[in-house]
Amino acid sequence: MALQLLVLLLITVLLLGVLFVRRKYAYWAERKVPYIEPRFPYGNFADVDRKSQADISVEQCNQMRSTESRFFGLFFFLQPLLVVTDLDLIKTILIKDFNYLPDRGAYHNARDDPLSAHLFAIEGNRWRSLRTRLTPTFTSGKMKMMFPTLRAVADSFGEFLVGAVGAGTELEIKDTMARFTTDVIGSCAFGIECNSFKNPDSEFRKFGQQVFDRPRHGTLVRLFLRIFPEVGQALRVKSLRDEASGFFFNIVKDTVTYREKNGIERKDFLSLLVELRNTGEMHLAMEEIAAQSFIFFGAGFETSSSNQTFCLYELAQNQEYQERARSCVLEAVKKHGGLTYEAVCDMQYLDQCINETLRLYPPLPWLERKAFENYKIPDSNVTIPKGMKVLIPVFAIHRDERYYPNPNRFDPNRFHPEEVGKRHLSSFLPFGEGPRVCIGLRFGMLQSRVGLATILSKFKLSLCPRSTVPLQYSSASTVLQPKGALWLKVEPL
């Protein structure tokens, strides 16, 4: 009798569980929103550990293209998500109705993992206040002020390439560009010479790789933390490796202490943070200063090095475009008497190459927004409830033939100013848009121009037997990265 009751109880629990899951998965159907049929337990994200989020986004958008809807539903485990594909609606969400969906919902844990509570992730009034005060760091005037530091790194980069390449060799371009951006950010953010060219195993390089190439958690766990941040915070889950977090915190603390003790002032990002604290404009604990310095390093190092890597890869396959980019660089250098700030701001065709690269390889395949309050989607009967995540499939939009004919082909002419004016604002979102647009986009573009100009002015790039064609994307990285090494043949001009 006891065994029969136990079996009956188990069957009852199982049936209730099935009914609960079915009820959860009926969320979008009940609201008459098109959706992709989920599979328990992962919903629509069972492949995230073996496919990149970029590839997944394209598959999902292609699957829902026939519905002709402005948005469609997904599930992560049992949690409903909304994907918005209509360009006008995307513009409304990111700009006009920003106050309804102001936050990214990125996972951060200030208590147990203070460096994760940086400008990209924090929310509410804390974000608004910090964003307002940090924005002056990235004006054109501040970029020009930082340029001599950037140029000094570029000179070292050029010397390294001359020695490394010699009469011509195969070069692992992904690592090469990562060394360049590591040294740039180390100098411009922390005032520290990393010397990654002479010492490829420098601590900055080592811990930068830890953060992006070998994150603490797998893709599935990272997605879980983004969708259910409250659970992660309650369980005191850290997102950064302790060793990397400790290194960056100690670097910032020691540098700030040394500067204050010796009255040293530098025109860099760290100095602005210290100034905010010392002038009383905003109370920033040392952990908060370290967190903002960390995201400046992380975003500037990884996204810019990837952009330059992908750009050189495409130019190696398209010699005509490479020659035009090189001519553009050499003409600007000649016109302005060297690789000056004015010269790198006068390289229109190189900018077109960079932007076309950002179209094909946006740093973040998805933009994410979280509803701050209930939001009724304009011209619909659908309401996004408070706390729900909204996804904007940037990678899929950038590869959509409706906006970019022959979308997988690299063509810098798409970003001639006349062509840009013909397209919808929301068809190109590599840095986001609206109040949450990337604060460092000017610096990122400047850094990419200098790195690419340094190479193109002295070297020719082409494919080699070790080059990977077509590219595959890493499923482990937090941003869009090529899977494995990326080799190119580099020859002196």
C-alpha positions as CSV (number, residue, x, y, z in Angstrom):
1,M,0.0,0.0,0.0
2,A,2.8,2.4,0.9
3,L,4.6,1.6,-2.4
4,Q,1.4,2.3,-4.3
5,L,1.0,5.7,-2.6
6,L,4.6,6.6,-3.3
7,V,4.2,5.7,-7.0
8,L,0.9,7.7,-7.2
9,L,2.6,10.7,-5.5
10,L,5.5,10.5,-8.0
11,I,3.1,10.4,-11.0
12,T,1.1,13.3,-9.6
13,V,4.3,15.4,-9.1
14,L,5.4,14.5,-12.6
15,L,2.0,15.4,-14.1
16,L,2.0,18.7,-12.2
17,G,5.5,19.4,-13.4
18,V,4.5,18.8,-17.0
19,L,1.4,21.0,-16.7
20,F,3.6,23.7,-15.1
21,V,6.1,23.7,-18.0
22,R,3.3,23.6,-20.6
23,R,1.6,26.6,-18.9
24,K,4.9,28.5,-18.9
25,Y,5.6,27.7,-22.6
26,A,2.1,28.9,-23.5
27,Y,3.0,32.5,-22.5
28,W,3.4,33.8,-26.0
29,A,0.6,31.8,-27.5
30,E,-1.8,33.2,-25.0
31,R,-0.8,36.7,-26.1
32,K,-1.0,35.9,-29.8
33,V,2.7,36.7,-30.3
34,P,4.6,34.6,-32.9
35,Y,7.3,32.5,-31.2
36,I,9.7,29.6,-31.8
37,E,8.6,26.4,-30.1
38,P,10.8,25.8,-27.1
39,R,12.3,22.5,-25.9
40,F,12.5,21.7,-22.2
41,P,14.7,22.4,-20.3
42,Y,16.7,25.0,-22.3
43,G,13.8,26.7,-24.2
44,N,15.3,28.0,-27.4
45,F,19.0,28.1,-26.3
46,A,20.0,24.4,-26.2
47,D,22.9,25.0,-28.6
48,V,24.7,27.9,-26.8
49,D,27.6,25.8,-25.7
50,R,28.4,24.7,-29.2
51,K,27.2,27.5,-31.4
52,S,28.0,31.2,-31.2
53,Q,25.2,33.6,-30.2
54,A,25.8,35.3,-33.6
55,D,24.9,32.1,-35.5
56,I,22.0,31.3,-33.2
57,S,20.5,34.8,-33.7
58,V,20.6,34.5,-37.5
59,E,19.0,31.0,-37.4
60,Q,16.2,32.3,-35.1
61,C,15.5,35.4,-37.2
62,N,15.5,33.4,-40.5
63,Q,13.1,31.0,-39.0
64,M,10.6,33.7,-38.0
65,R,11.0,35.8,-41.2
66,S,7.9,34.3,-42.8
67,T,5.7,35.6,-40.0
68,E,6.4,39.2,-41.0
69,S,5.9,40.3,-37.4
70,R,7.7,43.2,-35.8
71,F,8.8,40.9,-32.9
72,F,8.7,37.3,-31.8
73,G,8.9,35.3,-28.6
74,L,11.7,33.1,-27.2
75,F,12.2,31.2,-24.0
76,F,15.4,30.8,-22.0
77,F,14.6,27.8,-19.8
78,L,11.1,28.8,-18.7
79,Q,11.7,32.6,-18.9
80,P,10.0,34.4,-21.9
81,L,12.0,36.9,-23.9
82,L,11.0,39.2,-26.7
83,V,13.1,39.6,-29.8
84,V,12.4,42.9,-31.7
85,T,13.3,43.0,-35.4
86,D,11.3,46.0,-36.8
87,L,13.7,48.9,-37.3
88,D,11.2,51.6,-36.4
89,L,10.3,49.8,-33.2
90,I,13.9,49.3,-32.3
91,K,14.5,53.1,-32.7
92,T,11.5,53.8,-30.5
93,I,12.7,51.4,-27.8
94,L,16.3,52.6,-27.8
95,I,15.6,56.4,-28.1
96,K,12.1,57.7,-27.8
97,D,10.8,55.3,-25.1
98,F,14.2,54.7,-23.5
99,N,12.9,55.5,-20.0
100,Y,10.7,52.4,-20.2
101,L,13.6,50.1,-21.0
102,P,16.7,52.0,-19.7
103,D,18.9,49.1,-18.4
104,R,20.8,46.3,-20.1
105,G,20.1,43.8,-17.3
106,A,23.7,42.8,-17.4
107,Y,24.7,40.6,-14.4
108,H,26.8,42.4,-11.8
109,N,27.4,41.7,-8.1
110,A,28.9,44.7,-6.3
111,R,29.0,42.9,-3.0
112,D,31.0,39.8,-3.9
113,D,32.5,40.9,-7.3
114,P,32.9,44.7,-7.1
115,L,34.7,45.0,-10.5
116,S,31.5,43.7,-12.2
117,A,29.6,46.8,-11.1
118,H,30.8,49.0,-13.9
119,L,29.2,51.6,-16.2
120,F,28.1,48.9,-18.7
121,A,26.2,46.9,-16.1
122,I,24.9,49.2,-13.4
123,E,21.4,50.7,-13.5
124,G,19.1,53.5,-12.3
125,N,20.3,56.8,-10.9
126,R,23.8,55.5,-10.2
127,W,24.2,54.8,-13.9
128,R,22.8,58.2,-15.0
129,S,25.0,60.1,-12.6
130,L,28.2,58.3,-13.5
131,R,27.4,58.4,-17.2
132,T,26.9,62.1,-17.1
133,R,30.2,62.7,-15.3
134,L,32.3,60.3,-17.4
135,T,31.0,61.5,-20.8
136,P,33.5,64.5,-20.9
137,T,36.4,62.0,-20.9
138,F,35.5,61.0,-24.5
139,T,35.1,64.4,-26.2
140,S,37.1,65.1,-29.3
141,G,39.3,67.4,-27.2
142,K,40.1,64.7,-24.8
143,M,40.9,62.3,-27.6
144,K,43.3,64.8,-29.1
145,M,44.9,65.2,-25.7
146,M,45.4,61.4,-25.4
147,F,46.7,61.0,-29.0
148,P,50.4,61.4,-28.3
149,T,50.2,58.5,-25.8
150,L,48.4,56.4,-28.5
151,R,50.9,57.4,-31.1
152,A,53.9,56.4,-28.9
153,V,52.4,52.9,-28.7
154,A,51.8,52.8,-32.4
155,D,55.5,53.6,-33.0
156,S,56.5,50.7,-30.8
157,F,54.0,48.6,-32.7
158,G,55.5,49.5,-36.0
159,E,59.0,48.7,-34.8
160,F,57.8,45.3,-33.5
161,L,56.2,44.5,-36.9
162,V,59.3,45.4,-38.8
163,G,61.3,43.0,-36.6
164,A,58.7,40.3,-36.5
165,V,58.0,40.3,-40.2
166,G,61.4,40.8,-41.8
167,A,61.1,39.8,-45.5
168,G,57.6,38.5,-45.0
169,T,56.1,35.9,-42.7
170,E,52.8,34.4,-41.5
171,L,51.6,36.3,-38.4
172,E,48.9,35.4,-35.9
173,I,47.0,38.6,-36.3
174,K,44.5,38.1,-33.5
175,D,47.2,38.0,-30.9
176,T,49.2,40.8,-32.6
177,M,46.3,43.3,-32.5
178,A,45.4,42.2,-28.9
179,R,49.0,43.2,-27.8
180,F,48.6,46.6,-29.5
181,T,45.3,47.4,-27.9
182,T,46.5,46.1,-24.5
183,D,49.4,48.6,-24.6
184,V,47.1,51.4,-25.8
185,I,44.6,50.9,-23.0
186,G,47.3,50.3,-20.4
187,S,48.8,53.7,-21.2
188,C,45.6,55.7,-21.8
189,A,43.6,54.3,-18.9
190,F,46.2,53.4,-16.3
191,G,49.3,55.3,-17.3
192,I,51.2,52.0,-17.3
193,E,53.6,50.7,-20.0
194,C,52.6,47.1,-20.6
195,N,55.3,46.3,-23.2
196,S,53.2,43.5,-24.7
197,F,55.4,43.5,-27.9
198,K,58.5,42.7,-25.9
199,N,56.8,40.6,-23.3
200,P,53.7,38.8,-24.8
201,D,53.2,37.2,-21.4
202,S,52.7,40.5,-19.6
203,E,50.2,40.4,-16.7
204,F,47.9,42.8,-18.5
205,R,47.8,40.5,-21.5
206,K,47.4,37.4,-19.3
207,F,44.5,38.7,-17.4
208,G,42.9,40.3,-20.4
209,Q,42.8,36.8,-21.9
210,Q,41.3,35.4,-18.8
211,V,38.4,37.8,-18.9
212,F,37.5,37.4,-22.5
213,D,39.1,34.1,-23.8
214,R,38.7,32.0,-20.7
215,P,35.7,33.5,-18.7
216,R,34.9,32.1,-15.3
217,H,31.6,30.5,-16.5
218,G,30.5,28.7,-19.6
219,T,28.0,30.3,-22.0
220,L,24.9,28.7,-20.5
221,V,25.8,29.9,-17.0
222,R,26.5,33.4,-18.3
223,L,23.2,33.6,-20.1
224,F,21.4,32.3,-16.9
225,L,23.0,35.1,-14.9
226,R,21.9,37.7,-17.4
227,I,18.3,36.4,-17.4
228,F,18.1,35.7,-13.7
229,P,20.5,38.2,-12.0
230,E,18.6,38.2,-8.7
231,V,19.2,34.4,-8.4
232,G,22.9,34.9,-9.1
233,Q,23.2,37.7,-6.6
234,A,21.3,35.8,-3.9
235,L,23.7,32.8,-4.4
236,R,26.7,35.3,-4.4
237,V,27.9,34.1,-7.8
238,K,30.9,35.9,-9.1
239,S,31.3,36.6,-12.9
240,L,35.1,37.4,-12.9
241,R,38.0,35.1,-12.1
242,D,39.4,36.0,-8.6
243,E,42.9,36.3,-9.9
244,A,42.1,38.7,-12.7
245,S,39.8,40.8,-10.4
246,G,42.5,41.0,-7.8
247,F,45.1,42.0,-10.3
248,F,43.1,44.9,-11.8
249,F,42.0,46.2,-8.4
250,N,45.5,46.2,-7.0
251,I,46.8,48.0,-10.2
252,V,44.3,50.7,-9.7
253,K,44.8,51.1,-6.0
254,D,48.6,51.2,-6.2
255,T,48.5,53.6,-9.1
256,V,46.1,56.0,-7.4
257,T,48.0,55.8,-4.2
258,Y,51.3,56.5,-5.9
259,R,49.9,59.5,-7.9
260,E,48.3,61.1,-4.9
261,K,51.4,60.6,-2.7
262,N,53.7,62.1,-5.4
263,G,51.4,64.7,-6.8
264,I,51.4,63.2,-10.3
265,E,48.8,64.3,-12.8
266,R,48.2,62.6,-16.1
267,K,45.6,63.2,-18.8
268,D,44.1,59.8,-18.7
269,F,40.9,58.0,-17.7
270,L,42.0,57.1,-14.2
271,S,42.8,60.7,-13.4
272,L,39.3,61.8,-14.2
273,L,37.9,59.1,-11.8
274,V,40.2,60.3,-9.0
275,E,39.2,63.9,-9.7
276,L,35.5,63.0,-9.4
277,R,36.2,61.5,-6.0
278,N,38.5,64.3,-4.7
279,T,36.3,67.2,-5.9
280,G,33.3,65.7,-4.1
281,E,31.3,65.6,-7.4
282,M,30.6,62.0,-6.8
283,H,31.6,59.7,-4.0
284,L,33.5,56.8,-5.6
285,A,35.0,54.1,-3.5
286,M,38.2,52.5,-4.6
287,E,36.3,49.5,-5.8
288,E,34.1,51.7,-8.0
289,I,37.1,53.4,-9.5
290,A,38.6,50.0,-10.2
291,A,35.4,48.8,-11.8
292,Q,35.2,51.8,-14.2
293,S,38.9,51.4,-15.1
294,F,38.4,47.7,-15.6
295,I,35.5,48.1,-18.1
296,F,37.5,50.8,-20.0
297,F,40.3,48.3,-20.3
298,G,38.0,45.4,-21.2
299,A,35.9,47.2,-23.7
300,G,38.7,49.1,-25.3
301,F,41.1,46.2,-25.5
302,E,38.8,43.4,-26.7
303,T,36.3,45.1,-29.0
304,S,39.0,47.2,-30.8
305,S,41.4,44.4,-31.2
306,S,38.7,42.2,-32.7
307,N,37.5,44.9,-35.0
308,Q,41.1,45.4,-36.4
309,T,41.6,41.7,-36.6
310,F,38.4,41.2,-38.6
311,C,39.2,44.2,-40.8
312,L,42.7,43.0,-41.7
313,Y,41.2,39.5,-42.4
314,E,38.7,41.0,-44.9
315,L,41.3,43.3,-46.5
316,A,43.6,40.4,-47.0
317,Q,40.9,38.7,-49.1
318,N,40.0,41.9,-51.0
319,Q,43.2,43.3,-52.4
320,E,41.5,46.1,-54.3
321,Y,39.9,47.4,-51.1
322,Q,43.2,47.0,-49.2
323,E,45.0,49.2,-51.9
324,R,42.3,51.9,-51.6
325,A,42.6,51.9,-47.8
326,R,46.4,52.1,-48.0
327,S,46.2,55.0,-50.5
328,C,43.8,56.8,-48.1
329,V,46.2,56.4,-45.2
330,L,49.3,57.5,-47.1
331,E,47.5,60.5,-48.6
332,A,46.4,61.7,-45.2
333,V,49.8,61.1,-43.7
334,K,51.4,63.1,-46.5
335,K,48.8,65.9,-46.3
336,H,49.2,66.4,-42.5
337,G,52.9,65.8,-42.2
338,G,52.8,62.4,-40.4
339,L,50.5,60.2,-38.5
340,T,49.0,63.1,-36.5
341,Y,45.6,63.4,-34.9
342,E,44.4,65.4,-37.8
343,A,45.6,62.8,-40.2
344,V,43.8,59.9,-38.6
345,C,40.6,61.9,-38.5
346,D,41.0,62.5,-42.3
347,M,40.9,58.9,-43.5
348,Q,37.3,58.5,-44.8
349,Y,37.9,55.3,-46.8
350,L,39.6,53.7,-43.8
351,D,36.6,54.6,-41.7
352,Q,34.4,53.0,-44.3
353,C,36.4,49.8,-44.0
354,I,36.1,49.9,-40.2
355,N,32.4,50.5,-40.3
356,E,31.8,47.7,-42.8
357,T,33.8,45.4,-40.5
358,L,31.6,46.5,-37.6
359,R,28.6,45.6,-39.7
360,L,29.8,42.1,-40.5
361,Y,31.3,41.5,-37.1
362,P,29.5,43.6,-34.4
363,P,31.2,43.2,-31.0
364,L,27.9,42.2,-29.3
365,P,25.6,39.9,-31.5
366,W,22.6,41.0,-29.3
367,L,21.6,44.3,-27.7
368,E,19.7,43.7,-24.5
369,R,17.2,45.9,-22.6
370,K,15.2,45.2,-19.5
371,A,11.8,46.8,-18.9
372,F,11.8,49.2,-15.9
373,E,8.0,49.2,-15.9
374,N,5.2,47.7,-18.0
375,Y,5.6,48.9,-21.6
376,K,2.8,48.6,-24.2
377,I,4.4,48.1,-27.6
378,P,3.1,50.9,-29.9
379,D,0.4,49.9,-32.4
380,S,-0.1,46.5,-30.8
381,N,-2.0,44.8,-27.9
382,V,1.2,43.4,-26.5
383,T,2.6,44.6,-23.2
384,I,6.1,43.9,-22.1
385,P,5.9,43.4,-18.3
386,K,8.3,45.0,-15.8
387,G,11.5,43.0,-15.6
388,M,11.3,41.2,-19.0
389,K,14.3,41.1,-21.3
390,V,14.1,42.5,-24.8
391,L,16.7,41.3,-27.3
392,I,17.7,43.2,-30.5
393,P,19.5,40.8,-32.9
394,V,22.2,43.2,-34.1
395,F,24.3,40.5,-35.9
396,A,21.2,39.2,-37.8
397,I,20.1,42.7,-38.8
398,H,23.5,43.5,-40.1
399,R,23.4,40.4,-42.2
400,D,19.9,41.0,-43.6
401,E,19.7,41.3,-47.4
402,R,16.8,43.7,-47.0
403,Y,19.1,46.3,-45.7
404,Y,22.4,45.2,-47.2
405,P,22.3,43.4,-50.6
406,N,24.6,40.4,-50.7
407,P,25.1,40.9,-46.9
408,N,27.9,38.4,-46.3
409,R,30.2,40.2,-48.8
410,F,32.7,42.8,-47.5
411,D,32.1,46.1,-49.3
412,P,33.3,49.4,-47.7
413,N,31.4,51.4,-50.3
414,R,28.2,50.6,-48.3
415,F,29.5,53.3,-45.8
416,H,30.1,56.1,-48.2
417,P,28.3,59.0,-46.6
418,E,25.7,59.1,-49.5
419,E,24.9,55.4,-49.0
420,V,24.7,55.7,-45.2
421,G,22.1,58.5,-45.6
422,K,19.8,56.1,-47.5
423,R,19.5,53.6,-44.7
424,H,17.5,53.4,-41.5
425,L,19.3,54.5,-38.4
426,S,18.6,51.1,-36.7
427,S,20.1,49.0,-39.5
428,F,23.6,49.7,-38.1
429,L,24.0,49.3,-34.3
430,P,27.5,48.1,-33.5
431,F,27.7,50.5,-30.5
432,G,24.1,50.5,-29.6
433,E,22.0,53.7,-29.8
434,G,20.3,56.2,-27.6
435,P,21.4,57.2,-24.1
436,R,23.1,53.7,-23.6
437,V,25.2,54.0,-26.7
438,C,28.8,53.0,-26.1
439,I,30.5,55.9,-24.2
440,G,33.9,55.0,-25.7
441,L,33.0,54.7,-29.4
442,R,35.2,57.7,-30.3
443,F,38.2,56.3,-28.6
444,G,37.5,52.9,-30.1
445,M,37.4,54.3,-33.6
446,L,40.5,56.4,-33.0
447,Q,42.4,53.3,-31.7
448,S,41.3,51.2,-34.7
449,R,42.3,53.9,-37.2
450,V,45.8,54.2,-35.7
451,G,46.4,50.5,-35.5
452,L,45.2,49.8,-39.0
453,A,47.0,52.8,-40.5
454,T,50.3,51.7,-38.8
455,I,50.0,48.3,-40.6
456,L,48.7,49.4,-43.9
457,S,51.2,52.1,-44.4
458,K,54.1,49.6,-44.1
459,F,52.8,46.2,-45.0
460,K,50.7,44.2,-47.4
461,L,48.5,41.4,-46.1
462,S,47.2,38.3,-47.8
463,L,45.8,34.9,-47.0
464,C,48.2,32.0,-46.3
465,P,47.8,28.3,-46.0
466,R,46.9,28.6,-42.3
467,S,44.2,31.2,-42.9
468,T,40.7,30.1,-41.9
469,V,38.1,30.6,-44.7
470,P,35.3,30.9,-43.9
471,L,35.6,32.1,-40.3
472,Q,34.0,30.3,-37.4
473,Y,33.0,32.2,-34.2
474,S,33.9,31.2,-30.7
475,S,31.0,30.0,-28.6
476,A,33.0,30.6,-25.4
477,S,33.7,34.3,-25.6
478,T,31.5,37.0,-24.2
479,V,31.9,39.1,-27.4
480,L,32.2,38.1,-31.1
481,Q,35.6,36.5,-31.7
482,P,37.0,34.2,-34.3
483,K,37.3,30.6,-33.1
484,G,41.0,29.8,-32.6
485,A,44.0,31.6,-34.2
486,L,43.7,33.8,-37.3
487,W,46.8,33.7,-39.5
488,L,47.7,36.1,-42.3
489,K,50.8,36.5,-44.5
490,V,52.4,39.9,-43.9
491,E,55.0,41.4,-46.2
492,P,56.8,44.7,-46.1
493,L,55.9,47.1,-48.9
